[in-house]
Amino acid sequence: MKKYFAIVPALLLLVACRKYAEGPATLSGGAPAYLRVFNVIPFALTPFNSAGTTPFFTFLFDPQMDAQGIPKGGAIVGDFLGTRQLYCTSYSINEGNGLNASLDTAVKTAINYEYPGEAHVLAAPPINGFDLSAWAQVPSGKHRVLFISRPQTDTPFASLSGTIRKSIVIDTTIDLQAGEVYTLEAVAKNLDSNLYGAYLRQEQFIHQSFSDSNMYVGLFNLSGKPSAINPAATGSYPDSMDVNCTYYYFDDISNNANGSSSGSFYLPVPGFNNALLTTLNGTMATTTQYLPLPILPNSYNYDEQGIFRKYYGYGQGNSTYGTLPNIHLYFTNANLSGGFSLNPIEVDFDLDPALINDVQPYLLNSVTNQGISAHNNQTQFQASMSLFSNFTGTIRAYPCVNVLEIVYNTIYFMRIQPAFYNTTNR
C-alpha cells in the first residue's frame, strides 16, 4: 500500500507554528525517545478513594529524593495530572493555554490532562508522516517513574508536605528505545484491592504503511477488574468483545421524498452494515491491528446545494440532526450466545471533535450515558472518526489513525494526524 505521508516537500512550509520546539536534539542521558503520559484511573468510591475525590497525581520521571528519602522532584515533573480528556490529537490541542489552565471553566484549580500537555518541551519531530508534537522528548534507556497522589490544589508538588509527597501509588521502571514513541498511562488493575500500575505502549503506527484512501481504527481494552464496591462507576466490559461496525451516509433522495428534516435517512456503506470489525480479547494489550475504513468520495460530505454537511449535535437540552457520514460501533460480549443482536452497547462517532471536551454533549461523562455497563441497548456519542480540513481551500476528509481505549465505562479517543497541513476542525 502507498503511504499517505509521501507528500510534496513544499507543503511542509504550510504547517502551523507550534509552541514546542521539535527534536531530535541530544539530551543528557542518551539519545531521545518520545513519551506521552495520561491518567485513566477512574473515579470510584473504593478503599483508595473513599473520600470520593478525583484521582489526581504528580508524575515524576527519574525522581529525586530529599534527605529523608521522600520524593522532592524529578528530571521531569508532570504535576497536577488529572483524568485525560475524552478526545485528543497527536498534537497538543491545549498548546495555546497557560500552564496548568483548564479548558473547563468549572475547574477552578490547576490541572493538566496529560504530560507534556501545554508544557514547553522539546517534542517529537514528524515520524512516518504523522504530527507527533504531543509527545515529549525524553532520554532513552531505563528510568524510574512514580505517580504520586496529591490534593487537587494550586500548590506545586515541591511545596507539598512530606506526608503527601510520599503518597506513591505507582512505582515502576520503564525501558525506552531511542527514536521510539511511547504512551504511558496510570491504570487501575483492581480498584477494590488498591492495585494500580503503569501501562506502557510502544506505538507501532510509526512503523506501518497506511493507504491514503482509508482512515484507520485501533482498539485497546485498558480496563482492570470491575469494582464490587461501586460497580456503577466502572461498568462491566467483558474481557472478550465482538466489535461490529455500521458506516452510514445520508440519503438525500429518501429524505426529500419524505419531506422530513429529521436527519434520519441514512444508508449503510456496502460491506459495513453491522459488519464484524474485530474481536478484542483480554486487557492491557500493547499491540493492535489498525483496521481500515474507507474515506468516502468528497461528494458524500456536501448536500445537493454544495453546502458542507453538519455534525450531529446534542447538548444543553437541544439536539441538531447531522448529515455527515458517520460510524457506529457496537460492543457485544463475545462469550454470550445470541451474537451481535444481544444487547449491544452502541457508540456513535458523529460529534464535532472541536467541541467534544468542553460541551460534553449527551452527558458524555456520566455513568448512565457514557458507561460501557450492564445497561441494555445503551447509546453513547463520541467525536467523528473522519478528519476534516480545509487545508486546500475545500473541506474534505483526510486519512488518519484513530486510537480508541476502553477504560471501564469510558472510551478515550486519540487521533493521529498527518503532519503536512494545518489540521483545524472547521
N, C-alpha and C positions, 0 to 999 in steps of 0.2 A: 504494500500500500504506500502511496505517496504521503509525505509528511507535510502537514499544512503550514508548518513553520518555515518552510523554504520560501522566502519572500524576496522581493526586490530590496537591496540594501538601502536605497534612498528612503524607503518607508520608515526606517528606523528613526529618521530625523523628526518624525511626527509624534513620537512617544512623549506624553506629557511629563513635565518635570516632577520628580519625586522628592520627598522630604529626605529620604535616605540616600547616602552615597552607595553606589553599587560596587561589590567586590569583584573578583577576589583581591585581597591585599594580605600581606604576610602579618599574622598575629603572633604574639609571643605564645609559645606553647605548641606550635605546629601549624601545618597548612590548614586552611579553613574548611570546615563543614558548615552546614546551614540548618538552623534549628528554629522551630516554631512551637510554642508551648500553650496549652489550653488546660482549663479546669472544667471537667464534666462530672464531678461528683454531685449527685442530685440533692436537692433539698428534701429532707425526710426526717421525721421525728424518730431518732434512733438513739442508742446509748451514747454515741459520739456527739449527736446533735440534739440532745434532749431539750435545749432551750428553744429550738425551732428557728435558729438563725441560719442565714445563707452560708454555705461553705465558702470560706474566704481565706486566701493564702498569701504567703510570700514565697517566691521561687528563688532558690539560691543555686548557682552553678559554681562549683569549686568553692564551697563555703569556707569562711574564715571564722576562727573561734577566738573568744576572749580568754582571759587568764583562768576563768572557771570552766572552760570547755563549752561555753554556750555560744551558739552562732551569733555573730555580730554583723555579718555582711557576706560578700562573696565576690568572686571575679566578675560575675554577672548577678544582678539583683533584679528580679521581676516582682515588684511589690504591688499590693492592692489587687491581687489576682482574683477576680470574681468569675462567675459562671460564663462560659463563652456565649457569644451571640448565636442566634439560630441560623443566620446566614452570614457567610464571609467569603471573600475572594482571595486570590493568590497575590494581590497587592493590598496594602492596608487601606480599608475604607474609612479608617479613622485618622488618617495621617495628617489632616488639616486641623485636628483638635489640639487643645492644650494638653499637656501631660496630665494623666490621671483624670481627665474630664469625661464625664459620662455623656453619651448621646441621649439618655433618658432623663428628662428634666425632673422626674420624680425621685431620682437618685441624688442625694444631697452630699454624699461623701465621695472621696477619691475612689476610683475604680478603674482597673484595666481589664479588658475582656480577653486579653491574650498577651503573650510576650513574643516579639517586641512591641506589637501594637503601634502606638504612636511615638515610641521611644526613638531618639536619634541614634541610629546604629549603622554600621556597615551591613548592607543587605546582600542577598544572593543576586548574582547577575542573571540575565535571561539564560535558561538552560533548556535545551530541546525545543526552543521556540516559545517557552512559557515565561510570563512575567512572574517572578518569584520574590518580589521585593518585600513580601510579608514574612519572609524567613530571615533571621538574623545570622550574620557571620559569626561563628564561634570556633575556637581551636578544636581540631580533630583529636582523636585519641580517647583515653579513658578519663572520665570525670565523675566526681561525686555530685549528686543533685539532691536537694532537700525541698520538700513542700511543708511549710510551717503554718499552722493555724494561727490566725491573728484576728483582732477585732476589726470590724468594718468602720474605721475612723480615719481621720486625715493624718494621723501620727505615722511618720516613716518608720520602717522596721527597726533601724538602728537606734531609735529613740524609745522603743518599747521596753518594758521591764524584762529582766532576765527570765522571770517566770513565763512570760508569754513567748519570748524568743526561743525557749527550749521546747515549745509545744510542737515537736516534729511529728508529722503524720506519715510522711513518706520519706525514706532514706534509701537511696539506691545508687548504683554506679552504671553509667551508660558508656558505650564504646562507639565512637563516631569515626567513620572513614572519611578521609579527605575528599572533598568535592561532592559528597553525597548530601541529599536533602532529607531531613528528618522531622517528623511531627511527634511531639512528646505530650502526653496527656495524663493528668491526675485522674484516676478512675477508682470506682468503688468495686471491690470484689465480693464483699459480703457486708452489707450495711449493719446488720444486726450484731455481727461479731467484730465490728470495728476493723475490718480488713480492707486496706486501701493499697493501691500500688501505682506504679508508673508504667504506662503503656507507651512503647517507643516503636514507631513505624518508619522504616526506611522507604521513602516514596519511590515507587518503580515507574511512575509515569514519565520521569525524566529520561528513561532508557527505552521507551517504547515508541513505535511508529503509529501514527493515527491518520486516518483519511480526512481530507478536508471536506468530505461530503457528509460527515456524521458529527454528532455530539456523542459523548460517552458518559456512562454512569457506572460507578463502582460503589459497592455497599460493604459496610463493616458493622458487625454487632459488638459493641463495647459494653454490653450490659453485664453486670455481675448477678449474684443471687438476689432475687426479689426480697424485699423486706417483709417479714411476717408481722412485724410490729406496726408498720404503716404501709400495707400493700397498695393502697390507692395512689401513693406518691411514686411508686416505681413500676406499676403495671405488671404484666405477666408475659412479656415477649418470650416465646419458646426458643430453645437453642437451635431448632431446625425449622426454617421458614421457607415456604414457597413464595416467590415474589412474581406476581403476574403484572402485565403492563397493557394498558389501552392508551393509544396515541390518537387524540381527537383533532379534527379540523372542522371549522364551521361551514355549514352547508347553506349558502345564501339562497339557493333555489327553493329548498323546502321552507326556509324561513319566510321568503317573500310570498310564496303560495299560501302560507297560513296567515300572513298579515300580522305576525307576532314580533315583538321586540324583546322577547324574554331571554334571548341568547341561549336557548335550549336545543337548537337544531345542530347537533354535531354528528359527524360520521367518523368511524374509526379508519385510520390508515390501514390499507391492506397488509395483513401479516401481523398487525398489532392490535388485535381485538381480544382482550383477555388472554394474551399470549404469555406462556411461562417465560419469564425473563431469566430467572436463576433460582437456585435453592441455596440459602445460607445455612451452613452447618457449623455449630459451635460458636464460641465467642472469643474475643480478643485476638482474632487472626490479624496478621500483619501484611498479608498479601490478598489481592482480589483480582478478579478478571474484570477489565473495563469493557462494558458491553455497549455496542454501537446502536444508536438510534438515528434514523435518517434526518438530515436537515431538509425540510420541505422546500420546494421552489418558492421564491420570494412572493409570488402572486398570492400564496395562501395567507400572507401576513397583511394583505390590503383588501379593503372592501371594494364593491363594484364602482365606487366613486373615486377610487385611488387613494383613500384615506387609510393611514395605518390603523390597524385594529387595536382594541383595548384589552388590557389585562382585566381579569376578574378582580373584583374588589369586595371586601366585606369588613365592616368596622363601624364603630360609633352608631350602631343601630341601623345603618343604611347599607344596602347591597347594590352593587352595579354589575351587570352581566358583561363579561368579556367575550370577545370573539376570536382572540388569538389561538392558534393551535396550542394544545396543552397535553400534558402527560399525566395519567393517573396510575399509581402503583397500588397493588392490593397484596396485603401480607396475610398469609394463612399458615397455621400450624401444620407443618408437613407430616407430622406424626398422627394427625387425626384423619379418620375416614371421612369421606364426603368431598375432599378435594377443594378446589378453588371457591366453590359456592358456599362453603360452610363458614359463615360469619367472618368474612374477610375484614381487615382493617384497611380502609381506603385513605390514601394520601393524594391530594390533588395538587399538582405543581403548576399553578396558574396565576400566582400573585406577582406584583411588580417587585423585583428584588430591591429596588431603591427604597421601598417602604417597609420591608419585612421586619426590621429591627426596631422601628420607632412607632409604628402604628399598632402593631400587634393585632392584626385582623382575626376575627372569629376566635377570640380568647386563646390566642395561639400558645400561650404558656400555661394554660390551665390543665389540670389533670383530666377533666371530663372532655375536653375538645382536642387537646394536643396528644393526650396519652395513648400509647400503644398498650392497651389493657384489656380487661375482660368485657368491656362494653361492646355489645353486638352491633355489627354493621355501622361502625363509627366512621365519620369522615373528618379528616384534618386537611389543612391547607398549608402550602409552602410556596417558596419562590419558584417562578417559572424556570424550567431547565434550559430554555432557549436563551442564548446570549445575543441580545440585540445591540447594535451600534449604528450610529450614523457617520462612522469613520470616513466613508467615501462620499458623503453628502446625501446618501439614501439609506434609510433604516433597513437593515436586513440582519438575518441570523448568521452568526459565525460559529465555527467549530470550537468546542471547549470540552473539558473533562469535569464532570460533576461527581463529587465525593460525598456520599451520604453515610452518616454514622448514626446508628441506632443506639441510644443510651437509655435503657429502661423505657420510660414513656415519652421520650423526646427524640425527634430526628434533627440532627445538625447537618447543615448543607454547606459545603465548601466548593466554590467554583474555581477551577484552574483555568486561567485566561491566557490567550495568546499575547505575546509581548510587542507585536508590531503595530498596534494602534491604540489610541486613547479610548479605553473601554468605559463609556458612560452609558448609564441606563436611561436613555431619553431625557 
